[in-house]
């Protein structure tokens, strides 16, 4: 019996709710989502919660929120009704049981009563003898009487697949071509555990079939066990979906990706101030190429360009510097000023900087001073804190390296007078006044601007000085310069 797979493109993301969404899984989600959207198909979220020991409460909700933040919308899922639900595996146990019964009845699977102790002993023996480890198929050959007595005793059991004893099994991977597995090495793998829960391959093959999945896009960790998918599809007489195993993701030193390479969970990137559109762009390029001379693509462009032939099977390198560069490109060149200011707001809020009556207009003016120089949203707090808090530089900081304390005191006093007298508090007028003053004092412009900058901001590296003074306003700027002069006078 072979009924054909629906020709419509339907892909799924099938996370296990065992923790946060990390780079590898997030990239899988992005690829699967892009493929469905590119072909005008559907994208599903399916929750693979059959490994009951590894479940983390809240993990599913965090995952859903993270996908939402990344801009990956699914058409069917645990909280989005669809024709093939439920979309949570623990609510589908009856389906796995029915399918296991079918294979048992057809002699393609068998109940195995071997105890965990026996299996551990077997493994130890095989290791001692230096032969490949694996189940020795004892229960495959039980007599009808032996089976009946196990059943009568109510012995716990698993259901195992009766893998062909010889020959090979192949899986077609769209990136790598035909992968061939030796059946002897595949072994009689478990389908249902003794608690009645299915193992990964069994549940996945059944769900992908019943949910009419056309393309299975998943991580490279499933390449080594791909024979199981093929064997199960054959056993049911089903046509297989198309398989795409994404490339491995490595750190810049070509070792397995880890925290030390700057890899983090998606929500951690979010907290650091990576924008969702930049992360989506970055993930879509991790093991794929769409153009020889471009790397910045909008969501719509990615949807239009994406296809399986753009993916590479070779390991992809996770480059944290590139992610930050890309984020900077979005902040500096793509976001509008109001959008940027709105995205900075939560960072200022969390740092306790905003008083309730601060206006969006004022925040926009502050944001404009830094928009072209930040790579991460989290940087904005440190770069702009002096707008929200009074700086308190010491005399040493104010004098800096170029001027003596008395000279910088004189310079700031004079600056205060001149600035107090400018007619309009504009960048042009304040800057002209300060350049003229520097000349009169026989100082290089920069040597005057530095103590002034420290007086205004408390820092030596800041947004442009006169722009900053304009946003800060005449009164606050003059008060700070006056206070700085007093600090120098007391020194
Ligand atoms: N539950 C599996 C995981 O989290 C999904 C793999 C698949 O996409 O089939 O790795």
Boltz pocket constraint, residues with backbone or C-beta under 6 A from the ligand:
constraints:
  - pocket:
      binder: B
      contacts: [[A, 12], [A, 13], [A, 14], [A, 15], [A, 16], [A, 48], [A, 204], [A, 217], [A, 218], [A, 219]]
      max_distance: 6.0
